[in-house]
Amino acid sequence: MVLALILAGGYGKRLRPLTLEVPKPLVRVAGKPLLFYQLEWLKYYGVTEVVILAGYLKEKIIEAVGSGQKFGLSVSYVVEDEPMGTGGALYNARHILQKTDVAIVINGDILTDIDPHKLIEKLENDESLVATIASVPLRSPYGILDIEEKTGLILGFREKPILSEYWINAGVYAVRPRIIDYLPERGDIEKTTFPQLAENRMLATHKYNTPPYYWRSIDTHKDLEEAAKELEARGGLLL
């Protein structure tokens, strides 16, 4: 059995006014809630059990997803009454992490089709690791100029290219239960747990090239618009 935990407690402030009445995971991308894409993706890769770590407007998430039966999944919830950060949300779910050998952890604001089993395999092949992180190449937010160094002449333009020499955290992780020892009661895992694990050589990554994989974080209205166009070009499907 593969267990996944989805971090879905944030306010989504940069997507306001959409998120004033709708939690960020339920914001629609190409006509379908972001969270629904994630559940379908997990199901595709053989996940059978999902725990949603909910906070802001949690009632609407629970109402929309329910038991998970319509997705072919078993879905349960761990709720927080006030924001605790990504690390705090996982700490709040430590009773679930303690019962697993390995769990997948996902940020609730990403669209992707990467294979999470590659993270699990890397973790299981090295007992010294506490967690593995999916990394994807950085997509430039701006157009790039190709410039001739000697003359300063502009040779061409590249519109928002993928910068394959730079890799970023894709917001998908595989973790062992002993990550609990490194989780803050409040705070973000990216600022607390992961730097500590990296310093102790307990954290590794698997690199996912895009393409062939798809990945996008939905943080702003512009991200939402661009993701909708990309999904429409794919026939509304991630997988």
N, C-alpha and C positions, 0 to 999 in steps of 0.2 A: 504493500500500500504506500502510495506517495501522498504526503500531506503538504499543502501550500497555505501560507498565511499571507493575506493581502492587507497592506497598510493603507487604510481608507478613512483616516480620522481627520484629515486636514480641512482647513477652511476654503482653500482655493481662492484666495483673495485676488489674485491677478486675473481671474476669470469673472469677476463681478461685472455687471449685475446678474449674470447667469447663475452664480452660486449663492445668491442671496436666499433663494428658495429651493434650490436643487443642490445636493452635495456633489462635489467635483466628480466622484466616480460615476455619477448618473448623468453627467453632461453628455449630450448626444454628439456623436461624430458620424457624419454621413447617415444620420437618421437613427442611430442605435447607441444606447448608453455605452460609455467607455468600459464600464465594469463587465458588461455582457461579452464584449470582445475578449476580455481577459479570461472569463470563465470558459468560453468556447476554446480558447487557446490551451488552457490547462487540461481540459477534457481531451483535446486532440492528442496531447502528449501523455495520456494515461493517468493523470491525476484523478483520484477518486474522492478525496476529502479536502474541503477548503474551509478555512477559518477566516472570516472577515473581521479585522480589527477596526471597529467603527467608532466614531465620535460625533462630529458635527452632523446634524440632521440624520442621525443613525436610524431613526424610525423609518425614513423614506427608503434607505438602503434595504432594511429588513423587509419592508413591504414589497419592494421591487423584486428581490431575489428569493425571499422565503426560504424554504428548506433546500433549494437547489435542485429539486426533482426535475424541473423543466429543462435543466441543463445536463441532466444525467449525472449529477453530482450530489454529494452530501455536504450541505453548507451549514455551518454554525457561526456564532458570533461571540466576540469578546468586546465589550464596550467600555469606553472611558467617559467619565462625566465632565472632564476638562482636558484641554490639550496636554499631552505628555511627551510629545516628540516621537520620532520613529523608534528610538531606542527604548523610551519609556513604554510605548505601546507594546513592544515585544516583551519587555520585562513584565508588563501586566498580563501577558499570555504565557508566562514561564511554566505554568502548570500543564500547558499543552506541549511546549517544547520538551519538557522533561520526559514525556512519554514516547518520543520519537528517536530514531537513530539518526536520521537526516531530514531536514525540512527545507522546502523552498520558500523563500520570502520575496515578496514582490511589492514594489511601490505602486500605489493605486492610480497613478497618473501616466502610465506608459502604455503604448500600443506596440506590440511586437509579435513576431512568430518564431523567435529563437528557440532552440531545443534546450530546455533546462536540464535535461539528463546529462549533458556534457559537464555541467557544474558539479553534479552529484558524483559522476565518475572521477573527476579530478580530486574531489574531496576524499572519496573512498580509497583512492590510490596512494594517499599520503596521510598517515595517521597523525602527523605533527600539525596538520591544518585544522583550524577551528571553523573556517568559512572560506567560500570562494565567491567571487564577484564576476558577473558578466560584464565585459567591456566591449564597447563599440567604437569605431573610428569617429572622430569629431567632424560634424558637419559645420562648415563655416556659416555664421549667420549673415555674412556679407559676400558680395561679389569680390573676386580676387583679380588683381592686375598682374599680368606677366610682363616684367620690365627687364630690358637689356641693361645689365649692370654698368657697362662702360659708358653708354651714351644717354641712358635714361629714357630711351624710346620705349613706348608701350607696344608690346608685341601681340597682345591679345587680352581677352577677358574670359574669366570663368565664373559662372553664376553659382554662388553658394556651393563650392565643391566639397567633397569629402576629403578631409585632411588625414590621410592614412598613417601619418607619422605620429599622430596624437590620439590617445585612447581615453575614453571617459567612462565613468561608472554608469551602467545601463539600468540600475535599479532592480536587478534580479539577482538573488543570492541563494546559495545552498549553505546551510548552517548545521553544526552539531549541537546537541543539547548543552554542551559545556560553554557555549557562547553566553549563557545566562550569567556566568561569573564575570563577564566583561560588560554587561548591559547597565546603563544608568537607570535609575528610577524615573528620572526626567531628563530629556535631552535627545539629540539626534544621533543615531548610530553612525552616521557618516563623520560626525565631529568628535565622537567619543570612542566608541568600540573599535571601529575599523583602524584608526591611526594607532591605537594601542596594539591591536593584533599584528599590524604591519611591522611595527617596531620589534615585536617578538618573533617575526618570521612565521606567523601562524595564518597568514592570509595570502591567497593566490587568486589569479584570474584566468578565465578562458576568454580568448578573443573571438568575437563574432564579426566577420566582415559583412558590411551592408553596402550593396547586395553581396550575396544572395539573400541574406536575412533582411527583414524589415524591422526598423525600430524608430520610434519617435516619442518624445516626452511631450505631454500636453500641459503646458504651463501658462500660456497666454492665448489671447484671442487669435493672434496670428498663427500660432501652432495649430489651433483648432481648425482654422480655415485651410491651412496647407495639408493637414492630415486628411481632412474631408476630401480634398481634391485627389490626393494619392489613393485613398480607398476607393473613390468612385472610379478611378482609372483601373483599379483591380477588380471591378465589378462588385464593390462593396464588401469584399472578403479579405481577411487576413491570411487564411489558410487554404 
